[in-house]
């Protein structure tokens, strides 16, 4: 039943990934709905990404790939807000 293989997953990094992806997908919704929903999720994702990165670095870089993708999604979301995403019709 028990395995000698250590689990290589980083749940915090994966949570950051999924929150960032959801924020990116919600960002284009107009009339400030995307700004509020996507913005809130991207802020939560940014906090989780920092925590996941620190946990991954403490494990010699194991499980930081989702953090990298989360950071990309967060930057795309915030970049979308800077050009009017979530606010204009």
N, C-alpha and C positions, 0 to 999 in steps of 0.2 A: 504494500500500500504506500509506504513512504519512499520517496525517491531521493537519491543523493544529488540530483541536479538542483542547483539553486534557482529560484524563480527570478527571471530577468526583467519582469514587468515593473513599470513605474506608474501606479494608478493616478497619481496627481498629475503627471504629464499627460496621460490619456484624458483626464477630465478637462485639462486646459485645451487640449486638441478639440474635443467635442464642443465645448462652450465657444471656442473661437470660431469653429465652423458654423455653428448655429448663429452666432452674431453676424458673420459674413453673409449668410443666406438671408437673414432678416433685415439687413441694412438697407436694401433698395426699396422697402415698403414706404410709400409716400406719406405725407401729412404728419410728420414727426413720429409716426409709429415705429419706423425703422431706426430712427435716431435714439428713441428711448429703449426699445427692446434690444436692438443690435448693440447699442452703446453699452447698456448695462451688462450684457453677456460678454462683450469684449473686455470690459474692465475686470470682471470676475475671472475671465480667462487669463488676463495679464498677471493677476495676482497668483493664480494657480500655476502659471508658467514659471514664474520666479521660484516658487516653492518646489515645483517639479525639477527645475534646473539645479537647484541646490541639492536636492535629494539625489539626482543623477550624478552630479559631480562628486558627491560623497561616496558613491559606489563606482568610482573610476570611469564615469561616463556611460554607465549602463542605463539605457532607457531614456536618453535625452532626445532621440529623434522626434517623438511627438511634440516636444517643446519647440523644436525648430519649426515644424509645420504650424504649430499654434502661433508662434511669433509672426510668421508670414501672413497667416489669416488675420491676425490682429492688425498688422500694418496695412493690409489691404482694406480692412474695415474702416480704420481711421483715415486712410487716404480717400476712401469713398465719401466719408463725411465731409472732408475738406473740399470736395467738388460738388457738394449739395445732395449727396445720397441720404435718403430718409427724410428729407425736408421738402423737396420740390415734387410737384405732380408729374 
